[in-house]
Amino acid sequence: MKLSKILLTILMLACGILFLLPFIWMISTSMKFEQDVFHYPIEWIPVNFNGFSNYMKVWVGDYPFYLYYWNTIKVTVLTTFISVLVSCMAAYGFTKVHFRGRDALFLIVLATFMVPQQSIIVPQFILMRSINLFDTHIGLILLGSFSVLGTFMIRQFFMSINNEFIEAARIDGAGHTRIFLNVTMPMIRPAIATYAILRFIWTWNDYQNPLIFLRTDQYYTLQLAMNKFADTYGQFYSLTMAAAVSAIIPLLIVFLIGQKQVIEGIALGGVKG
Amino acid sequence: MEPAITANNKARASASASKSTSARKKRLQETIAGWIFVGPMLIGTALMTLIPILASVLISFTDWSFIKGIDEIRFVGLDNFAGLTQDETFITSFKNNFILMLAIPITMAISLLLAIIIKNGVWFKDLFKIIYFMPYISSVVGVAVVFQVLFHPSLGPINQFLMKIGIEDPPKWLADISYSLPSVMLILIWTQIGFNMIIYMAGLQNIPKDLYEAASIDGAGSWQQFRNITLPLVSSTSFFLLVTGVVYSFKVFDLIAVLTEGGPANSSSVMVYYLYDVAFTNLRTGYASAIAMVLFLCVLAITVFQWVGQRKWVNY
């Protein structure tokens, strides 16, 4: 039993390394000189180190990644914040406030969940152009701010809050705003954290919306810039890999920090972006 | 006595009247509060989803292009849909969507195997979870760019390796008509394993341990235990993963847009990519909306299938 566990662990570690080889290759190539990229057998640890110059070209070159980082952080943080707020408010309204037509409204909102975004992207594009939000960060943020999934996920948590807490607060004279902010919000903090991390990751990695709703170079998000960079420097694989590392690794670090929350959240909600 | 009673009744009546006005006032307040709380979400959904879906339906019956003015909208009936049935690129893309689905059972099988091994047979469980989850978290654009180089027909590490071990004429992967879609599927499997595995692990968690103990007392081997306990008891998880996997497969845009742009010769094009191409490169808004309708109907059909199927095929 013990022996088989040892063997299986070693085997799985080998599989794991194999699984992550694309990442390892990417990182190692990003620090090489161009002529060493396709050297065979592969030099996993670059013999001649050119990492500094590669990353300088990516970060402050023709496509200044520091700017795209700033854009991406701005869009992602604001989208996450607004989306969490809107979803929490709606979830509270749909569970803890009693008004006529509430459940019908919720069903309508829930039904829109099965509409794939791609099937409405053309009208969305026309809408954004007609209200002058095309090619702006605000437009991009608005597109990601009304999440049915978020509302649904957080609603599940609100439903598990006993109504007695709310009644007690009402008797003490608290209005809905105060109950929402001071009583229920602290209770659903884990749900908020999970959803916020997921929304952050999805928005950070989103490529389709920036591609369609942004045009000006200086508004580009990281993913869009990454692709433009690869188009321009396609023949310089070491540079492209340095850009890929810059696009992938920071988020992986965020994931490693919040991995428990992310993995539990995924398992709990069975959610998919 | 009598006046007193009347007075009393009157008082009671007015009290109940004021009570009912205050109750009505309260209910009104409650209604206003409710609308304020759900308001932002409702407005957002109406503006960003409901109106666009109606617009999409309408536009799909026109030959409009958004660079023309609204006044140039002309209805052409079902022409766009008839056109789709003749459009070879569309038919290829539509077919490719279904070929792409083959990746789902493969992903699920590998994920289930990994989930079982990690749950029962190894140390460092958390480490393994993280390892297999990493591609799922990674930016699709970054991943696509990396694989573009890895799959490079002559210089890429994959083909260099294949040639070194004696395969003289390795496939050209993304540059080859018959290998481009399988290459996309390979990457898709690689990125989706983490998600499937985590969901399976949650599903395995719910199987009572004594079932296995009882089975092994009765002399059932590992394979029999897997066949007769694990597989049926994760069937609801499998069903969920199948449905979300199919829905997701219809939405795969980033990977194809960056990796192959549908090529070579449309061999890796799917509906969403063709839709994008028609809408934003050819600027045929009406025709693109017709594709959007087909896409929407496909996803709708799967959702209906999910409702019906949940009862029928999930056995425990």
Chai-1 contact restraints between the chains, C-beta under 6 A:
chainA,res_idxA,chainB,res_idxB,connection_type,confidence,min_distance_angstrom,max_distance_angstrom,comment,restraint_id
A,K5,B,G121,contact,1.0,0.0,6.0,A-B,restraint_1
A,L8,B,G121,contact,1.0,0.0,6.0,A-B,restraint_2
A,L8,B,V122,contact,1.0,0.0,6.0,A-B,restraint_3
A,T9,B,V122,contact,1.0,0.0,6.0,A-B,restraint_4
A,T9,B,W123,contact,1.0,0.0,6.0,A-B,restraint_5
A,M12,B,V122,contact,1.0,0.0,6.0,A-B,restraint_6
A,G16,B,I131,contact,1.0,0.0,6.0,A-B,restraint_7
A,P22,B,V146,contact,1.0,0.0,6.0,A-B,restraint_8
A,M26,B,V146,contact,1.0,0.0,6.0,A-B,restraint_9
A,F38,B,L155,contact,1.0,0.0,6.0,A-B,restraint_10
A,Y40,B,Q160,contact,1.0,0.0,6.0,A-B,restraint_11
A,I42,B,P157,contact,1.0,0.0,6.0,A-B,restraint_12
A,V86,B,P40,contact,1.0,0.0,6.0,A-B,restraint_13
A,V86,B,M41,contact,1.0,0.0,6.0,A-B,restraint_14
A,M89,B,F37,contact,1.0,0.0,6.0,A-B,restraint_15
A,A90,B,V38,contact,1.0,0.0,6.0,A-B,restraint_16
A,A90,B,M41,contact,1.0,0.0,6.0,A-B,restraint_17
A,Y92,B,F37,contact,1.0,0.0,6.0,A-B,restraint_18
A,G93,B,G34,contact,1.0,0.0,6.0,A-B,restraint_19
A,G93,B,F37,contact,1.0,0.0,6.0,A-B,restraint_20
A,G93,B,V38,contact,1.0,0.0,6.0,A-B,restraint_21
A,V97,B,A33,contact,1.0,0.0,6.0,A-B,restraint_22
A,V97,B,G34,contact,1.0,0.0,6.0,A-B,restraint_23
A,V97,B,F37,contact,1.0,0.0,6.0,A-B,restraint_24
A,H98,B,E30,contact,1.0,0.0,6.0,A-B,restraint_25
A,F99,B,E30,contact,1.0,0.0,6.0,A-B,restraint_26
A,F99,B,T31,contact,1.0,0.0,6.0,A-B,restraint_27
A,F99,B,G34,contact,1.0,0.0,6.0,A-B,restraint_28
A,V109,B,T45,contact,1.0,0.0,6.0,A-B,restraint_29
A,T112,B,T45,contact,1.0,0.0,6.0,A-B,restraint_30
A,T112,B,T49,contact,1.0,0.0,6.0,A-B,restraint_31
A,M114,B,V299,contact,1.0,0.0,6.0,A-B,restraint_32
A,M114,B,T303,contact,1.0,0.0,6.0,A-B,restraint_33
A,V115,B,T49,contact,1.0,0.0,6.0,A-B,restraint_34
A,V115,B,I53,contact,1.0,0.0,6.0,A-B,restraint_35
A,P116,B,K251,contact,1.0,0.0,6.0,A-B,restraint_36
A,P116,B,L295,contact,1.0,0.0,6.0,A-B,restraint_37
A,P116,B,V299,contact,1.0,0.0,6.0,A-B,restraint_38
A,Q118,B,V272,contact,1.0,0.0,6.0,A-B,restraint_39
A,S119,B,A292,contact,1.0,0.0,6.0,A-B,restraint_40
A,S119,B,L295,contact,1.0,0.0,6.0,A-B,restraint_41
A,S119,B,F296,contact,1.0,0.0,6.0,A-B,restraint_42
A,I120,B,P52,contact,1.0,0.0,6.0,A-B,restraint_43
A,I120,B,I53,contact,1.0,0.0,6.0,A-B,restraint_44
A,I120,B,S56,contact,1.0,0.0,6.0,A-B,restraint_45
A,V122,B,A279,contact,1.0,0.0,6.0,A-B,restraint_46
A,V122,B,T285,contact,1.0,0.0,6.0,A-B,restraint_47
A,V122,B,A288,contact,1.0,0.0,6.0,A-B,restraint_48
A,V122,B,S289,contact,1.0,0.0,6.0,A-B,restraint_49
A,P123,B,P52,contact,1.0,0.0,6.0,A-B,restraint_50
A,P123,B,A55,contact,1.0,0.0,6.0,A-B,restraint_51
A,P123,B,S56,contact,1.0,0.0,6.0,A-B,restraint_52
A,Q124,B,P52,contact,1.0,0.0,6.0,A-B,restraint_53
A,I126,B,F66,contact,1.0,0.0,6.0,A-B,restraint_54
A,F146,B,M41,contact,1.0,0.0,6.0,A-B,restraint_55
A,F146,B,G44,contact,1.0,0.0,6.0,A-B,restraint_56
A,F146,B,T45,contact,1.0,0.0,6.0,A-B,restraint_57
A,F146,B,M48,contact,1.0,0.0,6.0,A-B,restraint_58
A,T151,B,M41,contact,1.0,0.0,6.0,A-B,restraint_59
A,H176,B,A33,contact,1.0,0.0,6.0,A-B,restraint_60
A,N205,B,S139,contact,1.0,0.0,6.0,A-B,restraint_61
A,Y207,B,V141,contact,1.0,0.0,6.0,A-B,restraint_62
A,Y207,B,D254,contact,1.0,0.0,6.0,A-B,restraint_63
A,Q208,B,F253,contact,1.0,0.0,6.0,A-B,restraint_64
A,Q223,B,S139,contact,1.0,0.0,6.0,A-B,restraint_65
A,Q223,B,V141,contact,1.0,0.0,6.0,A-B,restraint_66
A,M226,B,V141,contact,1.0,0.0,6.0,A-B,restraint_67
A,N227,B,V141,contact,1.0,0.0,6.0,A-B,restraint_68
A,N227,B,V258,contact,1.0,0.0,6.0,A-B,restraint_69
A,A230,B,V145,contact,1.0,0.0,6.0,A-B,restraint_70
A,Y237,B,V149,contact,1.0,0.0,6.0,A-B,restraint_71
A,T240,B,V145,contact,1.0,0.0,6.0,A-B,restraint_72
A,A244,B,G142,contact,1.0,0.0,6.0,A-B,restraint_73
A,A244,B,V145,contact,1.0,0.0,6.0,A-B,restraint_74
A,A244,B,V146,contact,1.0,0.0,6.0,A-B,restraint_75
A,A247,B,S139,contact,1.0,0.0,6.0,A-B,restraint_76
A,A247,B,G142,contact,1.0,0.0,6.0,A-B,restraint_77
A,I248,B,S138,contact,1.0,0.0,6.0,A-B,restraint_78
A,I248,B,S139,contact,1.0,0.0,6.0,A-B,restraint_79
A,I248,B,G142,contact,1.0,0.0,6.0,A-B,restraint_80
A,F255,B,I137,contact,1.0,0.0,6.0,A-B,restraint_81
A,Q259,B,I130,contact,1.0,0.0,6.0,A-B,restraint_82
A,I263,B,K129,contact,1.0,0.0,6.0,A-B,restraint_83
A,I263,B,I198,contact,1.0,0.0,6.0,A-B,restraint_84
A,I266,B,I198,contact,1.0,0.0,6.0,A-B,restraint_85
A,A267,B,I198,contact,1.0,0.0,6.0,A-B,restraint_86
A,A267,B,A202,contact,1.0,0.0,6.0,A-B,restraint_87
A,G270,B,I199,contact,1.0,0.0,6.0,A-B,restraint_88
A,K272,B,T244,contact,1.0,0.0,6.0,A-B,restraint_89
